[in-house]
């Protein structure tokens, strides 16, 4: 399992979000591993059924902001990987962490968390992918 495969899975997550594709969102989330999600300003959501219900509500709402990612950094942790990045939503920026696990030879999302970045926070410095 390579860093490129992790980043591909991360891009698939954001593509599903941007295109409001619930089926694609469902495919990217882990099925056997415990999953959790913390949407900006919300309490933690635990359990696949509850996490997918939250995404169903978000994706069905429509009219949300366009989302782009930048500054992806990956930490390989054996059968898990953590992608840290920024989510750019119009003029706002969120810091995000996406934890992936290997299931059936594929990287699947087990945890997503995003929260606001202070307006005066310095941009992330350049750096290599970590592993």
N, C-alpha and C positions, 0 to 999 in steps of 0.2 A: 504494500500500500504506500503510494508515494504522496509527496506534498502536492503535486499536480492534481492527483485524484481528490484530495481533500478540498483544494481550491475549486475544483469542478463541482463538487457537491455543494460548496458554499454558494457558488454562482447559481446553481439550480434552485437553491432556497430563495435567493433574492429575485430570480426570474419568476418563480411561482408567485411571490409576493407582488411584484410589479405588474404581472399579467392577470392577477386575481384568479389564478388557476388552482382551485381547491384540490383537484385530483393530483396535480403535480406536488402540491404542498403535502398531501397525504403520503405520497411515495417517498418523500425525502426524510420524513420522521421515522425514528426507530420503532419497531414493532415489539421487540422482546425486552429491550433495555428500558429501565425506568426513564421517563421523560419529564421535563419541567420547562416552564417558560415564564419570563417576567417581562411583560410589555411595559413601555415607559409609563411611570406614574401608577402602576398597578401592583397588586400583591402577587406573590408567586402562585403559579398554577401548576399543580402536580397531577400526573396521570395522563396517559395518551388520549383517552376519551375527552377529558376536560381541556387539554391543550388544543386538540383538533376542533373542539366546539368554539374555542376562542378565535381560532383562525377562520373558521366558517363565518363567524359574526363579522370579523374585520374585513374579510374579502368580499362578503355580501354587501357591506355598507356602501361600497362604490365611492367614487369621487375623492379618494384619498390622495395625498401628495405623491408625486413621483419620487422614487427612492433610487439613489445611486450609492455605491460603496467605494471607499478609497482606503489606502493604507493597510491592506490585508497583511497580517503576519500570522504565521502558522507555527504551532508547537506540536511536534509529533510526540505522542506519549504511549508508544506501543500500539495497542488495539484501540486507542483513543487519540483524538487530535483536537486542539483548540485553535480556532481562528478568531483573532482580534481584528476589528476594523472599525471604521466610522461609517455611519449611515447619513448621507446628505439628503435632507428633505427640504427643498426650497432653500431658505436662508438658515434653517436650523440644522444642527449637527448632533447626532447621537453616537455615543460610544457603544459598541456591541461586542458581545462574546458569543460564539457559537461552538458548542462542544459536540463533536462527532464521535461515533463508535462504529466499529466494524460489525456488520451483520450480513451473513451470506456473501462475504467477499466485497461488500459495498460499504461506503461511508454513509451512515445515517445520522441525522440530527437527534441528539438526546437532550440538548438544553440550548435555549436562546435567551439572551438578556440584552436589553437596550435601554439606555438612559441618557438624558441630556448632558451635553458638554458645556461648561461655563464659557461664556462669550469671550473671555479674556484668556482662555487656556491656550498654550502654545500648540502649534500643529505637531503631529508626531514626527519625530526625526527619521531620517532615512536609516534603514537597517536591514540586515539580511533576514531571511526567513529562519526561524529558530528550530532546531531539532536536536 
